[in-house]
Amino acid sequence: MDEAAGPQRAYEEFLRAGRFMIQRARRTGEYVFYPRTLSPSGEVDLDWVEASGLGTVYAITVNRRREGAVNVALVDLDEGPRMMTTIAGVETVPIGTRVKARVEAGETPRVVFDPVEEPR
């Protein structure tokens, strides 16, 4: 991983390798997303760790176009950070839906989420 090129480049390299990684401060354990050089609380001792990939839909909106509908969602990761993403394969889901991340391959790999059925 080319950490000298910056956290955004490192994150993109992880995605190209099919890995969803986020940062965590060694001293405090604070998780960080979007990639940056220091945490919101000012920590600079950030390491890359594998994200659990689990989260909860905080908000979602649907953009409808002639080509079809696309959702934009905010997901609260189980580690704490909130990220903007897409819930794949559906137009929308209820707020509070549990979701699981996966890396969608392509020219520009990205993290998308799939709804997860809750155990009854």
NORGIKA-V522466 format. One line per field, one symbol per residue. ss: DSSP state (~ for helix, > for strand, _ for the rest). phi: phi as a letter, one per 20 degrees, with the letter a starting at -180 (. if undefined). burial: I if it has 24 or more other ideal C-beta (glycine too) atoms within 12 Angstrom, else O. A space follows every 50 residues. Layout:
ss: ???
phi: ???
burial: ???
//
This chain:
ss: __~~~_~~~~~~~~~~____>>>>>_____>>_____________>>>>> ___>>>>>>>>>>>>__>>>>>>>>>>____>>>>_>__________>>> >>>>_____>>>>>>_____
phi: .efffoffffgfffffendedcebfffdnfecbegbebfgenfdeedecf ffneacfebbcdedcgfpececcddefgfpfdceacefmcfbbfgnffcc ebeefqgcgbeccdfdfffd
burial: OOOOOOIOOIIIOIIOOOIIIIIIIOOOOIIIIOIIOOIOOOOOOIIIIO IOIIIIIIOIOOOOOOOOOOIOIIIIIOIIIOIIIIIOOOOOIOOOIIII IIIOOOOOOIIIIIIOOOOO
//
